[in-house]
Amino acid sequence: MEEKKVLMKDTKAVKTARVFPQDTNNHGTLFGGKLIAYIDDIASISAQKLCRSPLVTASIDSVDFLRPIKLGDAVTLEAMVTWTGKTSMEVLVKVTSEHLLTGESHMAATSFLTFVALDEQGRPKPVPQVVPETEEEKWLNETGKQRAEFRKKRRIQSKELIEFLQARLDSGRPGIS
Ligand SMILES: CC(C)(COP(=O)(O)OP(=O)(O)OC[C@H]1O[C@@H](n2cnc3c(N)ncnc32)[C@H](O)[C@@H]1OP(=O)(O)O)[C@@H](O)C(=O)NCCC(=O)NCCS
């Protein structure tokens, strides 16, 4: 049976929101946790456009906050599936801010996230392959395998840390001091 494929451009999702006072920290800029919630949300929509099945966030790579996003600015998030494994999907989210009175616009943050598609039993399920077309899409796709390898190594370290902390918890010595 031929493997199902989806064009990268068909996984694009975009969201724009205004930064309101309740979204800001005590510096008057967009609260980092709020931005991460926006990033996870838009990225999951993009991944689901590819797999068309239930999914979970497996990991969020480092979120690089490049510039503060100010109260009253418009924040725009663009997400796209950049690489697919067997059951996992890598999504790139680009965040830009716009000062609505001047029209000045800046790249504010970027992040890669990984989602895993699930079957009815909640087990990882194969996903269609994403197909890049433009030069930028091809570059993002070709470099995806390397990023996935890096995450695999990081996941092993993360599991070791969790096992260590769990053992301390089980022995009645919680905490990391
Ligand atoms: C993500 C999850 C489904 C993976 O299940 P698993 O039984 O460990 O599955 P596997 O080890 O077979 O991994 C399945 C795929 O996920 C990828 N994967 C698993 N953990 C990952 C991680 N932390 N980062 C990136 N990719 C990951 C694997 O590389 C594999 O990809 P591939 O099929 O494309 O090669 C499982 O760990 C889980 O349910 N985690 C909780 C997710 C959750 O609750 N998210 C909400 C936010 S807290």
The ligand as an SDF file (V2000), in Angstrom:
LIG
                    3D

 48 50  0  0  0  0  0  0  0  0999 V2000
    4.6960   10.7370   23.8980 C   0  0  0  0  0  0  0  0  0  0  0  0
    4.3070    9.3060   24.2400 C   0  0  0  0  0  0  0  0  0  0  0  0
    2.9410    8.9700   23.5970 C   0  0  0  0  0  0  0  0  0  0  0  0
    5.3680    8.3630   23.6530 C   0  0  0  0  0  0  0  0  0  0  0  0
    4.9910    7.0640   23.9590 O   0  0  0  0  0  0  0  0  0  0  0  0
    6.0550    5.8570   24.0460 P   0  0  0  0  0  0  0  0  0  0  0  0
    5.3210    4.6450   24.4490 O   0  0  0  0  0  0  0  0  0  0  0  0
    7.2170    6.3070   24.8520 O   0  0  0  0  0  0  0  0  0  0  0  0
    6.3890    5.6830   22.5330 O   0  0  0  0  0  0  0  0  0  0  0  0
    7.7360    5.4310   21.7430 P   0  0  0  0  0  0  0  0  0  0  0  0
    8.9540    5.3450   22.6010 O   0  0  0  0  0  0  0  0  0  0  0  0
    7.4350    4.2860   20.8330 O   0  0  0  0  0  0  0  0  0  0  0  0
    7.8420    6.7690   20.8820 O   0  0  0  0  0  0  0  0  0  0  0  0
    6.9040    7.0470   19.8770 C   0  0  0  0  0  0  0  0  0  0  0  0
    7.4320    8.1770   19.0530 C   0  0  0  0  0  0  0  0  0  0  0  0
    7.4840    9.3580   19.8560 O   0  0  0  0  0  0  0  0  0  0  0  0
    8.7960    9.9010   19.8300 C   0  0  0  0  0  0  0  0  0  0  0  0
    9.0280   10.4660   21.1510 N   0  0  0  0  0  0  0  0  0  0  0  0
    8.7290    9.9180   22.3440 C   0  0  0  0  0  0  0  0  0  0  0  0
    9.0760   10.7510   23.3430 N   0  0  0  0  0  0  0  0  0  0  0  0
    9.5840   11.8500   22.7550 C   0  0  0  0  0  0  0  0  0  0  0  0
   10.1170   13.0670   23.2530 C   0  0  0  0  0  0  0  0  0  0  0  0
   10.1880   13.3280   24.5680 N   0  0  0  0  0  0  0  0  0  0  0  0
   10.5460   13.9840   22.3620 N   0  0  0  0  0  0  0  0  0  0  0  0
   10.4740   13.7660   21.0330 C   0  0  0  0  0  0  0  0  0  0  0  0
    9.9730   12.6220   20.4930 N   0  0  0  0  0  0  0  0  0  0  0  0
    9.5480   11.6830   21.3570 C   0  0  0  0  0  0  0  0  0  0  0  0
    9.7040    8.7210   19.5280 C   0  0  0  0  0  0  0  0  0  0  0  0
   10.9350    9.1400   18.9920 O   0  0  0  0  0  0  0  0  0  0  0  0
    8.8510    7.9620   18.5360 C   0  0  0  0  0  0  0  0  0  0  0  0
    8.9350    8.6110   17.2680 O   0  0  0  0  0  0  0  0  0  0  0  0
    8.8370    7.7970   15.8600 P   0  0  0  0  0  0  0  0  0  0  0  0
    7.7070    6.8080   15.9630 O   0  0  0  0  0  0  0  0  0  0  0  0
    8.5380    8.8570   14.8500 O   0  0  0  0  0  0  0  0  0  0  0  0
   10.1560    7.1410   15.6640 O   0  0  0  0  0  0  0  0  0  0  0  0
    4.2290    9.0530   25.7970 C   0  0  0  0  0  0  0  0  0  0  0  0
    5.5150    9.2590   26.3470 O   0  0  0  0  0  0  0  0  0  0  0  0
    3.2300    9.9670   26.4780 C   0  0  0  0  0  0  0  0  0  0  0  0
    2.0320    9.7290   26.4560 O   0  0  0  0  0  0  0  0  0  0  0  0
    3.7040   11.0360   27.1260 N   0  0  0  0  0  0  0  0  0  0  0  0
    2.8310   12.0100   27.7950 C   0  0  0  0  0  0  0  0  0  0  0  0
    2.3260   13.0260   26.7830 C   0  0  0  0  0  0  0  0  0  0  0  0
    1.4940   14.0850   27.4190 C   0  0  0  0  0  0  0  0  0  0  0  0
    0.7650   13.8690   28.3630 O   0  0  0  0  0  0  0  0  0  0  0  0
    1.5750   15.2850   26.8660 N   0  0  0  0  0  0  0  0  0  0  0  0
    0.8060   16.4040   27.3030 C   0  0  0  0  0  0  0  0  0  0  0  0
    1.6780   17.4560   27.9210 C   0  0  0  0  0  0  0  0  0  0  0  0
    2.1540   17.0720   29.5910 S   0  0  0  0  0  0  0  0  0  0  0  0
  1  2  1  0
  2  3  1  0
  2  4  1  0
  2 36  1  0
  4  5  1  0
  5  6  1  0
  6  7  2  0
  6  8  1  0
  6  9  1  0
  9 10  1  0
 10 11  2  0
 10 12  1  0
 10 13  1  0
 13 14  1  0
 14 15  1  0
 15 16  1  0
 15 30  1  0
 16 17  1  0
 17 18  1  0
 17 28  1  0
 18 19  1  0
 18 27  1  0
 19 20  2  0
 20 21  1  0
 21 22  1  0
 21 27  2  0
 22 23  1  0
 22 24  2  0
 24 25  1  0
 25 26  2  0
 26 27  1  0
 28 29  1  0
 28 30  1  0
 30 31  1  0
 31 32  1  0
 32 33  2  0
 32 34  1  0
 32 35  1  0
 36 37  1  0
 36 38  1  0
 38 39  2  0
 38 40  1  0
 40 41  1  0
 41 42  1  0
 42 43  1  0
 43 44  2  0
 43 45  1  0
 45 46  1  0
 46 47  1  0
 47 48  1  0
M  END
$$$$
